[in-house]
Amino acid sequence: MDEMKQATRRKASFGATMKAVFWSFFGVRKGKDYASDSASLNPVHVIIAGLIGAAVFIGVLVMVVRIAVAQ
């Protein structure tokens, strides 16, 4: 339980978390970047950023399908 409290106190900004999640969607993270991210990112921010990223991804897919079907 104490480890989780320490993890949620990490100091990486939400923007840095969004950047890490964005690159993770493409699967192109470098090993050293992954190691630094795992040490500095707040897990709560990662979950929120992942949900936002998934919603944006689904929204883009829906728009592409609507455009393709309309033509």
Phi and psi in degrees as GROMACS dihedral restraints (atoms count N, CA, C in turn):
[ dihedral_restraints ]
;  ai    aj    ak    al  type     phi  dphi    fc
    3     4     5     6     1   -65.7    20    10
    4     5     6     7     1   -33.8    20    10
    6     7     8     9     1   -65.2    20    10
    7     8     9    10     1   -36.8    20    10
    9    10    11    12     1   -67.7    20    10
   10    11    12    13     1   -39.8    20    10
   12    13    14    15     1   -62.9    20    10
   13    14    15    16     1   -40.6    20    10
   15    16    17    18     1   -66.1    20    10
   16    17    18    19     1   -38.8    20    10
   18    19    20    21     1   -65.2    20    10
   19    20    21    22     1   -36.7    20    10
   21    22    23    24     1   -76.6    20    10
   22    23    24    25     1    -7.9    20    10
   24    25    26    27     1   -96.6    20    10
   25    26    27    28     1     6.9    20    10
   27    28    29    30     1   -64.0    20    10
   28    29    30    31     1   151.4    20    10
   30    31    32    33     1   -98.4    20    10
   31    32    33    34     1     2.9    20    10
   33    34    35    36     1   -64.3    20    10
   34    35    36    37     1   141.4    20    10
   36    37    38    39     1   -72.9    20    10
   37    38    39    40     1   163.2    20    10
   39    40    41    42     1   -67.1    20    10
   40    41    42    43     1   -32.6    20    10
   42    43    44    45     1   -62.9    20    10
   43    44    45    46     1   -41.6    20    10
   45    46    47    48     1   -65.1    20    10
   46    47    48    49     1   -35.9    20    10
   48    49    50    51     1   -66.7    20    10
   49    50    51    52     1   -42.9    20    10
   51    52    53    54     1   -61.8    20    10
   52    53    54    55     1   -39.8    20    10
   54    55    56    57     1   -63.1    20    10
   55    56    57    58     1   -44.7    20    10
   57    58    59    60     1   -63.6    20    10
   58    59    60    61     1   -41.7    20    10
   60    61    62    63     1   -68.2    20    10
   61    62    63    64     1   -39.3    20    10
   63    64    65    66     1   -57.9    20    10
   64    65    66    67     1   -48.4    20    10
   66    67    68    69     1   -69.4    20    10
   67    68    69    70     1   -29.1    20    10
   69    70    71    72     1   -68.0    20    10
   70    71    72    73     1   -31.6    20    10
   72    73    74    75     1   -60.9    20    10
   73    74    75    76     1   -33.0    20    10
   75    76    77    78     1   -87.5    20    10
   76    77    78    79     1   -15.7    20    10
   78    79    80    81     1    73.9    20    10
   79    80    81    82     1    32.5    20    10
   81    82    83    84     1  -119.2    20    10
   82    83    84    85     1    34.2    20    10
   84    85    86    87     1   -80.5    20    10
   85    86    87    88     1   137.9    20    10
   87    88    89    90     1   -78.1    20    10
   88    89    90    91     1   155.1    20    10
   90    91    92    93     1   -60.2    20    10
   91    92    93    94     1   -42.8    20    10
   93    94    95    96     1   -69.1    20    10
   94    95    96    97     1   -34.3    20    10
   96    97    98    99     1   -67.2    20    10
   97    98    99   100     1   -40.4    20    10
   99   100   101   102     1   -61.6    20    10
  100   101   102   103     1   -42.6    20    10
  102   103   104   105     1   -64.3    20    10
  103   104   105   106     1   -42.4    20    10
  105   106   107   108     1   -70.2    20    10
  106   107   108   109     1   -35.3    20    10
  108   109   110   111     1   -64.6    20    10
  109   110   111   112     1   -44.1    20    10
  111   112   113   114     1   -65.7    20    10
  112   113   114   115     1   -23.0    20    10
  114   115   116   117     1   -88.3    20    10
  115   116   117   118     1   -22.4    20    10
  117   118   119   120     1  -116.8    20    10
  118   119   120   121     1   -18.2    20    10
  120   121   122   123     1   -82.0    20    10
  121   122   123   124     1   142.8    20    10
  123   124   125   126     1   -81.8    20    10
  124   125   126   127     1   124.0    20    10
  126   127   128   129     1   -59.8    20    10
  127   128   129   130     1   -31.9    20    10
  129   130   131   132     1   -66.3    20    10
  130   131   132   133     1   -42.1    20    10
  132   133   134   135     1   -63.4    20    10
  133   134   135   136     1   -37.5    20    10
  135   136   137   138     1   -63.8    20    10
  136   137   138   139     1   -42.6    20    10
  138   139   140   141     1   -64.2    20    10
  139   140   141   142     1   -46.2    20    10
  141   142   143   144     1   -63.7    20    10
  142   143   144   145     1   -44.7    20    10
  144   145   146   147     1   -63.9    20    10
  145   146   147   148     1   -37.3    20    10
  147   148   149   150     1   -64.4    20    10
  148   149   150   151     1   -41.3    20    10
  150   151   152   153     1   -65.9    20    10
  151   152   153   154     1   -40.7    20    10
  153   154   155   156     1   -64.6    20    10
  154   155   156   157     1   -44.9    20    10
  156   157   158   159     1   -61.4    20    10
  157   158   159   160     1   -41.4    20    10
  159   160   161   162     1   -65.4    20    10
  160   161   162   163     1   -40.9    20    10
  162   163   164   165     1   -64.3    20    10
  163   164   165   166     1   -41.7    20    10
  165   166   167   168     1   -65.4    20    10
  166   167   168   169     1   -42.9    20    10
  168   169   170   171     1   -60.5    20    10
  169   170   171   172     1   -45.8    20    10
  171   172   173   174     1   -64.9    20    10
  172   173   174   175     1   -41.1    20    10
  174   175   176   177     1   -61.0    20    10
  175   176   177   178     1   -42.2    20    10
  177   178   179   180     1   -64.9    20    10
  178   179   180   181     1   -42.7    20    10
  180   181   182   183     1   -61.5    20    10
  181   182   183   184     1   -42.6    20    10
  183   184   185   186     1   -63.2    20    10
  184   185   186   187     1   -42.2    20    10
  186   187   188   189     1   -64.7    20    10
  187   188   189   190     1   -41.2    20    10
  189   190   191   192     1   -63.4    20    10
  190   191   192   193     1   -43.0    20    10
  192   193   194   195     1   -64.7    20    10
  193   194   195   196     1   -42.7    20    10
  195   196   197   198     1   -61.8    20    10
  196   197   198   199     1   -41.1    20    10
  198   199   200   201     1   -66.8    20    10
  199   200   201   202     1   -42.5    20    10
  201   202   203   204     1   -65.8    20    10
  202   203   204   205     1   -39.0    20    10
  204   205   206   207     1   -74.5    20    10
  205   206   207   208     1   -33.6    20    10
  207   208   209   210     1   -68.2    20    10
  208   209   210   211     1   -26.2    20    10
